Each structure stands twice: as structure tokens, then as C-alpha cells.
């Protein structure tokens, strides 16, 4: 469940899924601490939230910097009170074809998507386990189940996050800390706008926020959506590679116009 009396901290909150979710939570009356590397976008987010039932306070943060994560966590708790829920959503992506394969770019994406999430988790887990209370939601992706074409940098980071959550879930339960992993399919955001391949079952960030909000009110381990695409990917994961990889490739064909489910 979501504790309406305690602050919710969201990383990657200035655009896309994070921004829409922050506004949704504030609309529902929650106290939100929003973090992102872009101070400019955070200021815009705060302005948009002015007339909502809840509130959004902004805390610029580059999650690839471990010490900054600790400082921002402590600052939020000092200014807004104890954090009850953390939603680790910050991520970057760069579509990568074999001809522009870059170890430098892959390291950059790993440093944010995986190491950055771990950096943020450190102060959260230490404080939550000490209190015997809290909820942590990590945004991974259905792309973490199978290696999507043109995503050789992004998919491995999301697979690592899913595995990390699986490893931590039962350990944290003994301290009354609930861990959830959020696995979205394709959501129309500035990040997915970079993709030059077909994205099946593409949904809006508003629809995504509704799925996440509903899932956060439960304590189930995995929040995944849209359902049809998720079930297809889950089935493909258990098929032999000679069947699953050609099917996946055919689903993610080169660029076509996308229909967005509102």
C-alpha cells in the first residue's frame, strides 16, 4: 500500500513516465519529492503541480554520483519528513545498431540505469531496514526479459535490475520493506521517440502512470503492462531461441507509424 502521510521520492521525474507519475501522485494528494539531472525541467514540473491537491518539491540529482544520492536522500527527509516510498525510475537509452556499437556509450548507460539505481538504493535500504518500514519500486522493463533488437545497451541494464530485485525481495521482507519491480512495455516518451523501429502496443505516459499507481497500491512483486504485450514477451522467454528470437525480430520491424493507446 501507499502511505499518504509520508513522502514519495521519484527519480527521473522531469520527463516521460517519471514526470507523469509525479503529477498523478500529486493530483491524488501525495507529497512528492522529484529528482532529475535537469533542474530546468524540474522547475517546469513544479510549476505544473501548483494547483494540485498534493505537492511536488524538487531535488536535482545525478544518480551516477553515489555521494550525491546520499546527500539528496537526507535532504529530502530533513525538509519533507520520512520517505515512505521510493520509485527509482531514472534511466537513459540510445538505440544501438551493430554498425555504431560503442563500449563508451554502453558504459554510460550502465552507469545511470544500473549503477545509478544501486547508488540510490544504498541510503534507502539502510534507512528503511533500520525503521522496519518502507516501499521501494524499481522501474525496469519488459525489455529486461529478452534482448530486443537495437537495444544492446539498454536491455542488459534492465535485465540486471530485474535480477537485483529478485535477489533483494525476500531479504527485505524480513524488515517489513516491500520491493516491487515495474516492467513497462513501450511507452511514448522523449526517450522512446529516439527509437527507429516499430514499437508494438505503444501506450501514453498517462496510461503508464495509471498502471503504476494502481500497482503501487498493492504489494505484489511485479507490476507489468500492457498485459497483452507482457504475456507475449513472457511466453517468448520460455521458448527455444530458434523460435523466440525470429518472432521478436518480426515484432520490432524497422520504422512504421505508431498508434498510441491513450
C-alpha positions as CSV (number, residue, x, y, z in Angstrom):
1,X,0.0,0.0,0.0
2,X,1.0,3.7,-0.4
3,X,1.3,5.7,2.8
4,X,-0.4,9.0,2.1
5,X,1.2,10.6,5.2
6,X,4.8,10.0,4.1
7,X,6.7,11.5,1.2
8,X,7.2,9.7,-2.1
9,X,10.6,10.1,-3.8
10,X,10.8,9.7,-7.6
11,X,14.0,9.7,-9.6
12,X,13.9,10.5,-13.3
13,X,10.9,12.7,-12.6
14,X,11.4,15.6,-15.0
15,X,10.2,13.9,-18.2
16,X,8.3,10.8,-19.5
17,X,7.0,8.2,-17.1
18,X,8.5,9.8,-14.1
19,X,7.0,13.2,-14.7
20,X,3.5,11.9,-15.5
21,X,3.6,9.7,-12.4
22,X,4.8,12.6,-10.2
23,X,1.8,14.7,-11.4
24,X,-0.6,11.8,-10.9
25,X,0.6,11.2,-7.3
26,X,0.3,15.0,-6.5
27,X,-3.1,15.0,-8.1
28,X,-4.1,12.2,-5.7
29,X,-2.9,14.3,-2.7
30,X,0.6,12.8,-2.1
31,X,3.7,14.7,-1.1
32,X,6.2,14.1,-3.8
33,X,10.0,14.7,-3.9
34,X,11.1,14.8,-7.6
35,X,14.6,14.3,-8.7
36,X,16.3,14.5,-12.1
37,X,19.5,15.8,-13.7
38,X,17.6,18.6,-15.4
39,X,16.9,21.5,-13.0
40,X,15.1,23.3,-15.8
41,X,12.6,20.5,-16.4
42,X,12.1,20.1,-12.6
43,X,11.2,23.8,-12.3
44,X,8.6,23.3,-15.1
45,X,7.2,20.2,-13.3
46,X,6.9,22.2,-10.0
47,X,5.0,24.9,-11.8
48,X,2.6,22.4,-13.4
49,X,1.8,21.0,-10.0
50,X,0.9,24.3,-8.2
51,X,-2.9,23.7,-8.3
52,X,-2.9,20.1,-7.5
53,X,-4.2,18.5,-4.2
54,X,-0.7,17.3,-3.1
55,X,2.7,18.9,-3.7
56,X,5.9,18.4,-5.6
57,X,9.2,19.6,-4.2
58,X,12.3,19.3,-6.5
59,X,15.7,18.0,-5.7
60,X,18.2,18.0,-8.7
61,X,20.3,14.8,-8.7
62,X,22.7,12.9,-11.0
63,X,22.2,9.4,-9.7
64,X,25.6,8.2,-11.2
65,X,27.2,10.2,-8.3
66,X,26.9,8.0,-5.2
67,X,27.6,10.6,-2.5
68,X,25.1,13.0,-4.1
69,X,22.4,10.3,-3.8
70,X,23.1,10.0,0.0
71,X,23.0,13.8,0.4
72,X,19.8,14.3,-1.5
73,X,18.1,11.4,0.4
74,X,19.0,13.0,3.7
75,X,18.0,16.5,2.5
76,X,14.5,15.3,1.5
77,X,14.0,13.6,4.9
78,X,15.1,16.7,6.7
79,X,12.8,19.0,4.7
80,X,9.7,16.8,4.0
81,X,9.9,14.2,6.7
82,X,10.4,10.4,6.5
83,X,10.2,9.0,3.0
84,X,7.7,6.1,2.9
85,X,8.0,5.1,-0.8
86,X,10.8,5.4,-3.3
87,X,10.3,5.0,-7.1
88,X,13.6,4.5,-8.9
89,X,12.8,5.5,-12.4
90,X,15.8,7.3,-13.8
91,X,17.2,5.9,-17.0
92,X,18.7,6.8,-20.3
93,X,18.8,5.0,-23.7
94,X,20.5,5.2,-27.0
95,X,19.3,2.9,-29.8
96,X,22.3,1.0,-30.9
97,X,22.7,-0.9,-34.2
98,X,25.7,-3.2,-34.7
99,X,27.4,-0.6,-37.0
100,X,27.5,2.0,-34.2
101,X,28.3,-0.4,-31.4
102,X,30.1,1.7,-28.7
103,X,31.6,0.4,-25.4
104,X,31.8,4.0,-24.2
105,X,28.1,4.6,-24.8
106,X,27.2,1.2,-23.2
107,X,29.2,2.1,-20.1
108,X,27.5,5.5,-19.9
109,X,24.1,3.8,-19.9
110,X,25.1,1.2,-17.4
111,X,26.4,3.9,-15.1
112,X,23.0,5.5,-15.0
113,X,20.5,2.7,-15.4
114,X,22.1,0.1,-13.2
115,X,24.9,1.6,-11.1
116,X,22.8,4.8,-10.6
117,X,19.9,2.8,-9.3
118,X,22.2,0.9,-6.9
119,X,23.6,4.2,-5.7
120,X,20.1,5.5,-4.9
121,X,19.2,2.2,-3.3
122,X,22.0,2.3,-0.8
123,X,20.8,5.1,1.6
124,X,17.2,4.0,1.1
125,X,17.8,0.3,2.1
126,X,19.9,1.3,5.1
127,X,17.2,3.7,6.4
128,X,14.2,1.5,5.6
129,X,15.6,-1.7,7.1
130,X,16.6,0.3,10.3
131,X,13.0,1.6,10.5
132,X,11.4,-1.7,9.6
133,X,9.2,0.1,7.2
134,X,9.0,1.3,3.5
135,X,8.3,0.5,-0.1
136,X,10.8,0.5,-3.0
137,X,9.7,0.3,-6.6
138,X,12.3,-0.1,-9.3
139,X,11.4,0.7,-12.9
140,X,13.0,-2.0,-15.1
141,X,11.3,-3.0,-18.4
142,X,9.8,-5.9,-20.3
143,X,13.0,-5.4,-22.4
144,X,14.8,-7.0,-19.5
145,X,13.2,-10.4,-20.3
146,X,14.6,-10.7,-23.8
147,X,17.3,-8.9,-25.7
148,X,15.3,-6.5,-28.0
149,X,17.0,-5.7,-31.4
150,X,18.8,-2.4,-31.5
151,X,18.9,-2.2,-27.6
152,X,22.2,-3.9,-26.8
153,X,23.0,-1.1,-24.2
154,X,19.6,-0.7,-22.7
155,X,18.3,-4.3,-22.3
156,X,21.2,-5.7,-20.3
157,X,20.7,-2.9,-17.7
158,X,17.0,-3.7,-17.3
159,X,17.7,-7.4,-17.1
160,X,20.2,-6.7,-14.3
161,X,17.6,-4.6,-12.4
162,X,15.1,-7.4,-12.6
163,X,17.7,-9.9,-11.2
164,X,18.6,-7.4,-8.5
165,X,15.0,-7.0,-7.4
166,X,14.5,-10.8,-7.4
167,X,17.6,-11.1,-5.1
168,X,16.6,-8.4,-2.7
169,X,12.8,-9.1,-2.4
170,X,12.8,-11.9,0.2
171,X,15.7,-10.3,2.1
172,X,13.9,-7.0,2.6
173,X,10.6,-8.6,3.5
174,X,12.1,-9.7,6.9
175,X,12.5,-6.0,7.7
176,X,8.9,-5.2,6.6
177,X,10.2,-3.4,3.4
178,X,8.3,-4.1,0.3
179,X,10.2,-4.2,-3.0
180,X,8.4,-4.1,-6.4
181,X,9.7,-4.2,-9.9
182,X,7.9,-2.3,-12.6
183,X,8.2,-3.7,-16.1
184,X,6.6,-1.4,-18.7
185,X,6.3,-2.2,-22.4
186,X,6.7,0.6,-24.9
187,X,5.6,4.0,-23.5
188,X,5.6,7.2,-25.6
189,X,8.2,9.4,-24.0
190,X,11.1,11.6,-25.2
191,X,13.3,8.5,-24.7
192,X,11.3,6.1,-26.9
193,X,10.9,8.9,-29.5
194,X,14.5,8.1,-30.4
195,X,13.6,4.5,-31.5
196,X,13.6,4.0,-35.2
197,X,11.8,0.6,-35.1
198,X,8.2,-0.4,-34.7
199,X,7.0,-0.4,-31.0
200,X,4.0,-2.7,-30.6
201,X,1.3,-2.0,-28.0
202,X,2.7,1.6,-27.5
203,X,0.8,3.4,-24.8
204,X,0.9,7.0,-23.5
205,X,2.8,8.1,-20.4
206,X,-0.6,9.0,-18.8
207,X,-1.8,5.4,-19.2
208,X,1.5,4.2,-17.9
209,X,1.1,6.3,-14.7
210,X,-2.3,4.8,-14.1
211,X,-0.9,1.3,-14.3
212,X,1.9,2.1,-11.9
213,X,-0.4,4.0,-9.5
214,X,-2.8,1.0,-9.3
215,X,0.1,-1.4,-8.9
216,X,1.7,0.6,-6.1
217,X,-1.4,0.4,-4.1
218,X,-0.8,-3.4,-3.9
219,X,2.2,-5.2,-2.6
220,X,2.6,-7.7,-5.5
221,X,6.2,-8.1,-6.7
222,X,5.8,-7.3,-10.3
223,X,3.8,-4.5,-12.0
224,X,3.8,-5.2,-15.7
225,X,1.9,-3.6,-18.6
226,X,0.4,-3.5,-21.1
227,X,-0.9,-7.0,-20.4
228,X,-1.1,-8.4,-23.9
229,X,2.4,-7.4,-24.8
230,X,3.7,-8.6,-21.4
231,X,2.2,-12.0,-21.8
232,X,3.7,-12.4,-25.3
233,X,7.1,-11.5,-24.0
234,X,6.8,-13.8,-21.0
235,X,5.8,-16.7,-23.3
236,X,8.6,-16.0,-25.7
237,X,11.1,-16.1,-22.8
238,X,10.3,-19.8,-22.3
239,X,10.5,-20.8,-25.9
240,X,13.7,-22.1,-27.6
241,X,15.8,-19.3,-29.0
242,X,15.3,-20.5,-32.6
243,X,11.6,-19.7,-32.1
244,X,11.6,-16.7,-29.8
245,X,14.3,-14.5,-31.5
246,X,12.8,-14.6,-35.0
247,X,9.3,-13.8,-33.5
248,X,10.7,-10.9,-31.5
249,X,12.6,-9.6,-34.6
250,X,9.4,-9.6,-36.7
251,X,7.5,-7.7,-34.0
252,X,10.1,-4.9,-33.9
253,X,10.3,-4.2,-37.6
254,X,12.0,-1.1,-39.0
255,X,10.3,2.2,-38.6
256,X,6.5,2.4,-39.0
257,X,4.0,4.9,-37.7
258,X,2.9,4.2,-34.1
259,X,-0.6,4.2,-32.8
260,X,-0.6,5.3,-29.2
261,X,-3.1,3.9,-26.7
262,X,-4.3,6.8,-24.6
